[in-house]
Amino acid sequence: MLDKLKEIAARYDALVSQMEDPATYGDPDLLRRLTQEQKEIEPVAEAYRACRKAEDAAAAAQELLGDPELREMAQEEIRQAKADIERLRRELRLLLLPRDPNDSRNVVMEIRGGVGGEEAMLFAADLFRMYVMYSESRGWNLEVVSRNETELGGLKSISFLVEGEGAWSRLKFESGAHRVQRVPVTESSGRIQTSAATVAVLPEAEEVEFQIDPGDLKIDTFRSSGAGGQHINKTESAIRITHLPTGVVVECQDERSQYKNKDRAMKILRSKLYEAEQEKQNAAIAAQRRSQVGSGDRSERIRTYNFPQGRVTDHRLGGDVKNFSIDAVINGGLDPIIDALVTAEQAEKLAAVNGGGV
């Protein structure tokens, strides 16, 4: 572990020097790659140097213990340095855990009403509102690609993009089946009903990473329509793209511009095909990921929203920590749940990694 930390610190210094070279700024692609790499390893390099500094401080204070006048001060410095060393070593162990290569990506999300009829569609709309509010709290940009609404304001389905720092690293935990228990607005007798909606979260694929042969695409245009079949506009601006080799179909009708709808639909399609290709090429890694917290399996029931009891239960978490306030969560307060899931995932990874000293 120590050798790896030295290597990372040396690489960070090399990156800083390379980025100061005027020639680097003449190559935007190179500059982007170097900046991204520097950003990824900077926390490790800084923590390693801070740990080394604390160790030097402890060693220097140790030499002062023989001086009666300085002994008390030296003991306090040693105590503080040891506490800093222990904290920084824990931080370094976490920073060196295997990273999800998609953590810095934007995401494509899809919500679909499931079992429960109209109530499931209304719950899907509540989930979308929750993600809108959460994205706003994180400073992310959310753009709707397509939506299929019901007369009562529910959502049969909705697709949207979330763009922002760390979007995948947080939202990947949302993929799965979400269950709700409450009295539906359509229920006159006051009986509690259980319904469900599914959430899919995909990492957005860049065009340079996943090329699509235009000959494999069938592109149709049609008029955008809302609930009840009423036309949003009278032009054929909506886009439907079919990837012929796989049969994957993507629609986008939220924009009045046919060009914008096509651009967004291609982003969704590229992300879906990119994920499918990743799963095929990395079956072993994907199997391991599914066994961990936040597997992303849409058939897996991950969370229950119990309105009568005012709580949200995440079934991937054990003990008392798994229950959260429904008022906070449904209004976008997802951080406590996601933080707990991140901690649980880190604990699993730490248990799987052989220990080593810093």
N, C-alpha and C positions, 0 to 999 in steps of 0.2 A: 504493500500500500504506500509506503514511504517513497519508493522509487517512482511510482505512478504520480504521486503528488509533485515530486521534483520535476518530472517530465512535463506536467501540465503548467507549472510555474514558468519553466523555461520556454514552453510554447507560447505562453501569454506574452512574455517579453519579446519574443521574435515577432509576434503579430503586431505589437505596438510599434516596433521598429519598421516593419514592412509598411504599415499604414501611414507612417510619417514620410515615406518615400513619395515624391511628387509623381513618379511614374504610375503608382497605384491608382491615383485619382484619374488617370487617363483611361482606366479600364473599369467601367461601372460594374460589370458582372463580378470581376475580381474583388472590387471594393465591397460589394454586397456580401459576398461569401466570407471575406475576412471579418467584416463587421459582425456578421451572424456568429461566426466561430468565437470571436473575442467575447461577445455578449454571453455565450453559453459557458465558457470556461472561467470568466472573470470572478464569479463568486467562489470557485474552488481556489483559484490563485490567491485571492485576498484572504480567505480563511486560513489557508496554509501559511501565508506570511505572518498573519496575526498570531497563529499558534506558535510559530518559531520565535516571534518577538516575546511572547509570554514565557516561553521556555528559557530564553536568554535572561529575562527579568528575574525569573526564579533562581537561576544559577548565580546571577550577580548578587541577589539578596542573601543567598546561602553563604557567600563569602563574608558577609558582614555580621554573621551571627556571633563571631568571636569577639566583637567589640561590645562591651557592656552598655555603652551609651547608645548604640545603634541597634541592639538586639531586638527590642520591642518593635521598632519600625520595620526591621528586616523580617520579623515573623509575620507581620501584617501583610507586607508585600508578597511574601511567599504564599500565604493563604489566598490572597487575591489572584496571584498568578496561577496557582493550581486550579482554582475555580474556573478561570478563563481557559486554561488548557483543556480541562474536562469538557467544558461547553463547546469549544471549538472542535475537539475531536469528534464529539457526537454530531456536530454540524457537518463535518467533513465526511463522516460515514454515510450520512444521508445524501450529500451532494455527489458522492461517487456511486450511488446506486444506478443501475441501468436506467437510462432515460427512454421514455416513449418518443420515438423519432418524430411523431406528429404533434408533440405538445405545443409547438409554436405556430401551428396552422390555424387558419380560420375553419369554420365548420358549416356543414349543410345539415339542417335539421328537418325532420318530417314528423308530424303528429297525425295520428289517425284515430277516429272514434272506433271503439271495439264493441265488446259485449255490453248490452244495456240500452240499445235503441237510442232515442232522442237524448236521454240523460247522458249517455256516453259521448255524444256529439257536443253537448254543453260542457262536459268536463274537459274535452279536448280544447275547447275555446278558453276555458279557465287556465289550462296548462300553457297555452300560447301566451295569454296575458301575463302569466307568471314569468315566462322566459323573456318577454319584452321588458318587464320591470327589472328583472335581474341584469339583463344586458345594459340597461340604462344605468344601473348602480355601479357597473364595472367600467362604464365609459365605452362600451362596444357599440358598433353600428349594426342594426338588424334590418334586413330588407326582405320583404315577402316576395316569393317567386310565383306561387300559385296558391289559390285557396278554393275550397268547395264548401259553401256554407249551407245551413238549413234555414227554414223559415223562422225558427225561434232564436236564431243567432248562434246556433252551435256550429261545429266544424266537422264535416265528414273527413276532411283532410286538409292539411296546409303544409307547404314547403317554404323554407326561408333560409337565408344566409346570415351568419353571425360573424362579423369581422372585428378583430381586436386582439390585443396582446394576451396570449394564454387562453384563448377561447377553447381550443380542444382540450387542454390540460384540465379544465374545469368541467366543461359540458359533456365530456366523454362518459362521465358517470351517470348521465341522465338517460342513456339508451336502455330501453327495456319496457316492460309492461307496468303501467301505473294504475292502481285501483283506487276507486273512491267509494266511500260509504256515507250516504246522506239521504235526506228526504228530497226527491226530485221536485222541481217546480211543476211538473206534469202530474204529480201524485196528489190526489185530493184527500186520501184517507190518512196521510201522514206516516205511511210506512217507510222505513229505511230501505233503500235499494243499494245493491252493489253493482257498480259498472266499471268499465275499464277503457283505457286508451293506450295506444302504443307510441313510443317515441324512438325514432332512429336518429343517430348522430354519426355523420360521416366527416372525415377530414377532407377539406377542400384540396383538390389536386390542381397544381399549376399546369398550364398548357405545355410548358417546356418539359414537364416530367411525364406526361401521358398524352401521347399523340393519338388522334382519332382520324381514321381514313374517311374523308368526306364521302367516298363511294359506299361506305357502310351505313350511311344515314338516309332516312326518309323523313323529309321535313314537310309538315302540313301547316297551313294557316287556317284559323277559324275566328269567329267573333267571340270576344270575351262575354261571359254571361255570369250572372249572380244567382242568388236563391230565387226560385220560382221561374227561372228562365228569362228574367228581364235582362236586356242587353245593357252592359256597362257602356259600350260605345258601338257605333254602327260600322266601324271598319274592321277588317280582318287582321287585327294586330296580335292576336294570341297565337302562340307557336306550340306545335306538338312535334317532338323529335323522337324517332324510333331508331334504335341501334339494331340493325338487322341481324348481325351475327348472334347477339345475345337476347334480343327481344325486349330489352329495357326501353321503357317509354317515359319521357319526361315532358311535362307541359308547363308553360309559363304564360300567364295572362294578366298579371297585375299591373303591367305598364301599358300606356297607350301607344308606345313606340314599338313597332315590330322588331326593330334592331335591338332594343334593350331587352325585350322578351327573349329573343334568340340568344343573346349573349348570356343571360342568366340561365336559360335552359341548358346551354352547353356547359356551364360551370357545374350544374347539378349532375348532368350526364357524365362528365369527366370524373367527378368525385365518386360516383357510383361504380364506374368501371375500374377506377384506380383502386378502390377498396376491394373489389372482387379479385383483381389481379394480385393484390397484396395477400389476400387470404389464400389464394391458390399457390403462390410461390413460397409462402411462409406458414405452411400448415402446422408445423410443430410449434412455432412461436405463437400462433393464433390459439392453439389448443391450450397452451400454458396461460395465455392472457385470459381465456375464458374461465379458467379455474381460479382466477384472482378476483379481488374486489373490482366491480365496475366492468364486467365482462362485455357488456354491450349487446348481449343476446336479447333480441326483441321479444322472444317467447318467455323470458325469465321475468317473473313478477318481482320487481325491485322495491316497490314502495306502496304504502296504503295511506290514503288521506281520509281520516275518520273525523267527519264534521261534528257528529253528536258529542264525541269525547274531546273535541278540540285538539287533536294531536295528529302528527304525521309519523309513521313508523317506516324506517328504512330497513328492509329485511336482510340487508347485507351486513348490518351492524348488530352486534350482540350486546346484552346488558342494558343498563338504564340509559346509556347514551343514545339509544336508537330512536327515542321519542322526541319530537320537536313540536313547537307551537304551530298549529295550522294557520293561524292568522298571519304570522310572520312569513311562513313559507309560501303560502299561496299569493302573497303580495310581493314576491321576489326575494325574500330573505333566505336564499339557498346556501349561503356561505357556511353556516354551522354544519349542515349536512355534508356538503362537499369537503369541508375541512376534515371532518371525521373520516370520510371515505379515503381521503388522501393519506391520513395518518395510518389507517388500517392497511392500505396498500404498501406504504413504506415499511410497516412492521413485517408484512409477509415477505417483502423483498430482503429485508435485513436478515430474517430467519433463514433465507435461502442462500445467502452469500456467506462464504467462509470469512471469519473475522481475521483482522490483522491490525497490527499496531501502527500508529502514526509516528 
